Amino acid sequence: MTKYRTRLDIIADILSVAGGSARKTRIMFGANLSFDLANRYLAEVLKAGLVSLCDDRFYSLTQRGKEYLKTYSEYSRLKKRAEEQADSIAAAAASLQKLSWGDTLRTAPTKAPRRLPIEPRPR
């Protein structure tokens, strides 16, 4: 199953690509963004002070951008752990459901019950 990236994920991808110094095209391809999305997010990270623009062509990571990547790394680790715990909880719940209901829900009668013929009423 493909998961969509969040805004935080996309910003982290942009900052990772811009690590030393990178042009817009390199960031666009490295972060797997369309031209329009790259422009939108680059304007956003510039405004937030996560990258700086050098010589009107090169984007470079600022100290604030480095802090973002460090915090994002911790966030990503915690999120992964929480998702694994959620999966474990779901598996335990499914196991409990199976134990509590047993085979009662899965077994269906193979034949419909036989009905007795109805005799007409006298008039």
C-alpha positions in Angstrom: 0.0 0.0 0.0 1.4 3.4 -1.0 1.3 6.0 1.7 1.1 9.7 0.8 3.7 12.0 2.2 2.8 14.6 4.7 3.8 18.2 4.5 6.5 17.5 7.2 7.8 14.6 5.1 8.1 16.7 1.9 9.8 19.5 3.8 12.3 17.0 5.2 13.0 15.6 1.7 13.6 19.1 0.4 16.0 20.0 3.2 17.8 16.7 2.8 18.4 17.3 -0.9 19.4 20.9 -0.2 21.9 19.7 2.4 25.0 21.4 1.1 23.8 23.5 -1.8 21.5 22.6 -4.6 19.6 24.2 -7.5 15.9 24.1 -7.8 15.9 21.3 -10.4 18.0 19.1 -8.2 15.7 19.6 -5.3 12.7 19.0 -7.5 14.0 15.7 -8.7 15.6 14.7 -5.4 12.4 15.3 -3.4 10.2 13.9 -6.2 8.1 17.0 -6.6 6.4 18.6 -9.6 7.6 22.0 -10.7 4.6 23.7 -9.1 4.9 21.9 -5.8 8.7 22.5 -5.7 8.1 26.2 -6.2 5.4 26.3 -3.5 7.4 24.4 -0.9 10.7 26.2 -1.7 8.9 29.5 -1.1 7.6 28.1 2.2 10.9 26.9 3.5 12.6 30.1 2.4 10.0 32.2 4.3 10.5 29.9 7.4 14.2 30.4 7.2 15.0 26.7 6.8 17.0 27.4 3.6 18.7 30.4 2.2 19.1 31.4 -1.5 22.6 32.0 -2.7 23.4 33.8 -6.0 19.7 33.6 -6.9 20.3 29.9 -8.0 21.5 27.8 -5.1 19.5 26.8 -2.0 21.5 25.9 1.0 20.5 24.6 4.4 20.5 27.1 7.3 21.1 26.2 11.0 17.4 26.3 11.5 17.0 23.8 8.7 19.5 21.5 10.3 17.5 21.7 13.6 14.4 20.8 11.6 16.0 17.7 10.1 17.3 16.6 13.6 13.8 17.1 15.1 12.2 15.4 12.1 14.4 12.4 12.5 13.3 12.0 16.1 9.6 12.5 15.1 10.0 9.9 12.3 11.5 7.4 14.7 8.7 7.9 17.3 6.0 7.8 14.6 7.3 4.4 13.3 7.4 3.0 16.8 3.8 4.2 17.4 2.6 2.6 14.1 4.3 -0.7 15.1 2.5 -0.6 18.4 -0.8 0.2 16.8 -0.3 -2.8 14.5 0.4 -5.0 17.5 -2.7 -3.7 19.2 -4.8 -4.5 16.1 -3.4 -8.0 15.9 -4.1 -8.6 19.6 -7.7 -7.3 19.2 -8.2 -9.6 16.2 -6.9 -12.5 18.2 -9.3 -11.7 21.0 -12.2 -11.4 18.6 -11.4 -14.8 17.2 -11.1 -16.4 20.6 -14.3 -14.8 21.9 -16.5 -15.8 18.9 -14.7 -19.0 18.0 -16.1 -20.6 14.9 -19.7 -19.5 15.4 -19.5 -16.7 12.9 -17.7 -18.7 10.2 -19.9 -21.8 10.1 -23.1 -21.4 8.1 -25.6 -24.1 7.6 -25.0 -26.0 4.5 -28.6 -26.6 3.7 -31.6 -24.4 4.4 -33.9 -25.9 7.1 -36.7 -28.1 5.7 -40.1 -26.5 5.9 -43.2 -28.6 6.6 -46.0 -28.4 4.0 -48.8 -26.0 4.9 -52.3 -27.4 4.7 -55.0 -25.2 3.3 -57.6 -24.0 5.8 -61.1 -25.2 5.5 -63.6 -22.6 4.3 
